[in-house]
Amino acid sequence: MRDLSSQFGIKLREKRELLGISQDDLALKSGIDRSYVGRIERGEVNVSLEKVYMLASALGCSPCMLLPYGMNV
């Protein structure tokens, strides 16, 4: 499961940086604490489905755009 969390964090960071949004801005827009956003991006936590939707909404994308695929879980 750790690999899945890490891959999600990588995709989240890539999307955030592509849009030029800081972790602080993403935290503010999503209503998620900035330190928790950092932990998500580092793959340190298993993010809930609710938070996936909150992050996707803040980034203006579909939740499926943040989900890793092609992994053997």
C-alpha positions in Angstrom: 0.0 0.0 0.0 3.0 2.3 0.6 3.8 2.3 -3.1 0.3 3.4 -3.9 0.4 6.3 -1.5 3.8 7.3 -2.8 2.6 7.3 -6.4 -0.5 9.3 -5.5 1.7 11.9 -3.8 3.9 12.1 -6.9 0.9 12.7 -9.2 -0.5 15.3 -6.8 2.8 17.2 -6.6 3.2 17.0 -10.4 -0.3 18.4 -11.0 0.2 21.1 -8.3 3.5 22.2 -9.7 2.2 22.1 -13.3 -0.4 24.7 -12.3 2.1 26.8 -10.4 0.3 26.3 -7.0 2.2 26.2 -3.8 1.4 23.7 -1.0 0.1 26.6 1.0 -2.3 27.6 -1.7 -3.4 24.1 -2.3 -4.0 23.7 1.4 -6.1 26.8 1.6 -8.1 26.0 -1.5 -8.8 22.4 -0.4 -9.3 23.0 3.3 -6.6 20.5 4.2 -3.8 21.5 6.5 -0.6 22.4 4.7 1.6 20.0 6.7 -0.9 17.2 5.8 -0.7 18.1 2.1 3.1 17.7 2.4 2.7 14.3 4.1 0.3 13.2 1.3 2.8 14.3 -1.4 5.6 12.4 0.4 3.4 9.3 0.5 3.5 9.2 4.3 -0.3 8.8 4.8 -3.1 6.9 3.2 -5.4 9.7 1.9 -9.1 9.2 2.2 -11.4 9.3 -0.8 -13.0 12.4 0.6 -9.6 14.2 0.6 -8.9 13.0 -2.9 -12.0 14.8 -4.1 -11.2 17.9 -2.1 -7.7 18.0 -3.6 -9.0 17.4 -7.1 -11.6 20.1 -6.8 -8.9 22.6 -5.6 -6.7 21.7 -8.6 -9.7 21.9 -11.0 -9.3 18.4 -12.2 -11.1 15.0 -12.0 -10.1 12.8 -9.0 -9.1 10.1 -11.5 -6.4 12.4 -12.9 -4.6 12.1 -9.5 -4.9 8.4 -9.1 -2.0 6.2 -10.1 -2.8 3.4 -12.6 -1.0 0.5 -14.1 0.2 -0.7 -10.7 -0.1 -4.2 -9.3 -1.8 -3.7 -6.0 
